[in-house]
Amino acid sequence: MPSNLIFINAREANLKRRIREHLKELGYGKDENGRLLPPDLTKETYRKIHGHQRVEKIERNKDFINRNHAKLLKYFARGDEIIPAFIRSRISLVRSGTLESDLFRFASLYWRIPVSEGYGRRIRFLVWDDSNGKLIGIFALGDAVFNLKARDEKIGWSHQDRMSSLINLMDAYVMGAIPPYNMLLGGKLVACLIRTQEVVDVFREKYKDSTGIISGQKRDAHLLAVTTTSALGRSSIYNRLRLAGLPYFSSLGFTSGWGHFHIPEDLFDEMRAYLVEKKDDYASSFEFGGGPNWRLRTIKKVLAALGLSADLAQHGLVREVFFCEIATNAIECLQAKTANPIYGDLLSASEVSNLAIERWIAPRALRNDEYLHWCPTEFMQHIDPCSHFTVSQNNVLRKE
């Protein structure tokens, strides 16, 4: 028997063992059909299964954190620096290679479920509180996935409609408030800021002459709608999100629980190396725009080659899907029934901010004053619990 076949078989055995051991470590079982069974569907389970991703992300950013935390943390508010009724929110576009870009990257490390880098087109925003010069939160829009059942049923898309109209739809791949604004329901404010005139104008300026990744055709792009999915199953932040009688996000249902996030980067790299060894084209077939679908197909390809069930790619952790109609006739435009979007009820970021403060933030501050006790050291300890920091009154942070 040729020696190279022995090597491949040994590699297959090791890779199979790694996959099984990793899934067992996460707490997965299997049903009689070979499908994965998550331990339960609590929020803590979602966090645990994402834990390896978070560790990997923090490790990749260690040098960045150590170099930049002192200059960036001064933009994070202490609780006593916030007067809820006087919050004045403003959004700013993030450009690569700037202080704002570093601040976005730093803030995104707070999330227990690691923030995706997005795919294809990406627009990132910071949300500021101009009353004190501090950061409220962040959000970012990226290309939407081609197949999303709950969204496609909502729109009523034919395959051809989707091919031509997907360029007008974006996905909010990160969206939320950072402490202490998140304690004041600032996440609802940040979500509502997506449906503002400023965001529509930025999108239009940047992508008015876009070429569709899927269709390959030049389109006159308008931001018609935005989707997002909850990080931890069912969400209370985005559900029935309304201001002044206008809907901002509405729930469409849940994803089917297929994905790749339960496969860590080092294991995925080993899967690709296995395909390289087999001279399989899928090892290097990634193209711009392939995104998460390509990763999922690659994992399924490896599972099949190893004789394992493709159902091991069904992690079972469903996410709630939300839909925001930016244009009032978004559905008609996405169905290609009209080419003229109507934005007549769009508000400015300032107007949305005032409504959100009155409805959610000011009342929350009266009911719960936990935000007053927030200190920036807690942000650093949340990112890296093994590190110890002290902070002065003017937010100068020192590592002990």
Secondary structure, 3 states (H helix, E strand, C coil): CCHHHHHHHHHHHHHHHHHHHHHHHCCCEECCCCCEECCCCCHHHHHHHCHHHHHHHHHHCHHHHHHHHHHHHHHCCCHHHCCHHHCCEEEEECCCCCHHHHHHHHHHCCCCCCCCCCCCCEEEEEEEECCCCEEEEEEEEEECCCCCHHHHHHHCCCHHHHHHHHHHEEEEEEEEECCCHHHHCHHHHHHHCCCEHHHHHHHHHHHCCEECCCCCCEECCCCCEEEEECCCCCCCCCCCEEECCEEEEEEEEECCCECCCCCCHHHHHHHHHHHHHCCCHHHHCCCCCCHHHHHHHHHHHHHHHCCCCHHHHECCCCCEEEEEECCCCHHHHHCCCCCCCCCCCCECHHHHHHHHHHHHHHHHHHHCCHHHHCCHHHHHHHHCCCCCEEECCCCCEEEC
